[in-house]
């Protein structure tokens, strides 16, 4: 028989080595057994599998292979070099690697990467020796040793799907980059395009995880949170809610609206109708979000139009036992909240009457303007004292302004905030303006309210600011 492929020639070598070792030709079954064990007939057989073809023990197969292997050393070097070089050009090559070689007449379509590497081993050589680069089988792919990072493409895509909902080839390559290797985007895409669990929308992709529960994907979980409050909602609204949460979590990769539309349309937990999306199972925010979060949502649900100004919401939350800091963070970052006007917040998807929103905004502004905004300051030996009214604004931002002569004493520096030697935070003073920030932890710790009076004694030499919180008595000498 004329030999054409690598497997044909290698099986002739196996037969000759068997003949030389045992003084007779191998039977067809024996040739099939040792060829399967060598790796020329598809997936490389185990010792047990090769033995089962003949009805002999695995030990007998091992003994025969050990007898004939010395005769294979150094054989077919040119053919092995050509195949190793060809496979390296296709790297990463999906199993079986014979699919790339068969059209060139180099091997059978069934040749596997594992089988080819075993043939190299049996002949006493390696890909590194032949072409200067190793070949490694990882998760169904034969890759060059210098491309090992691309074999982590699917696990990285899976991880980024959990973190961001969707990802891109560029983001995956950046995450896989090492000081010695920059993954080839085309190689990463080749691996992911071959994976049936990976779904695509243009440059965006995600790993499909329907069977892993809602919390396996941050975008799914975020949409469920939003839709548990009001449903259905627009995909644009869910995108805006996710943007708020991503900012809080310091996540940099947010899929665009159209990619989200494809994502939700492809997910079994949602139904998309135009720009509207809803969850297919009933969602209750008491169960989805639970506890303190549900209490704040209940407060907004019970208010007209599901919107309130910030201070009214803070006061209502305080009455319900919610810490001021919690309500402030949610107002700024919660995915299920939405800013409808300056200082007016409500539940995402509530669609309030905008005339009512404007009335709420004006009333809140009038209340804020009616608050006392008194401030007095004086320089004293070694420092300064400033007394001021606590306002809605400073409670919301933690930013205080000081008289120019006071601010100049500590401009560009930071002071420890203390009360009776108790540390309450650290304040920073602008170098080119008269504002100072970082007072919010102190205001929260002291449970400050609008109308309270705050006295701050500044000691530049000690880099500290001593605070007192009280009432009108602090305006005295």
Secondary structure, DSSP 8 states (H G I E B T S, - for coil): ----SHHHHHHHHHHHHHHHHHSS---HHHHHHHHHHHTSSSS---HHHHHHHHT--HHHHHHHHHHHHGGGTTTTHHHHHHHHHHHHHH-SEESSTHHHHGGGTSS-TT--HHHHHHHHHHTT--HHHHHSS-EEEETTEEEEGGGGGGGGHHHHHHHHHHHHS-EEHHHHHHHH-BTTB---HHHHHHHHHT-TTEEEETTEEEE--GGG-GGG-HHHHHHHHHHHHSSSEEHHHHHHHHHHHHHHHT------HHHHHHHHHT-TTEEEETTEEEESS---HHHHT-HHHHHHHHHHHTSGGGEEEHHHHHHHHHHTT--HHHHHHHHHH-TTEEEEETTEEEETT----HHHHHHHHHHHHHHHHHS---EEEEEETTEEEEEEE--HHHHHH--EE--HHHHHHHTT-EEEEEETTEEEEEEEE-SSSSEEE--HHHHHHTT--TT-EEEEEEETTTTEEEEEEESGGGG--
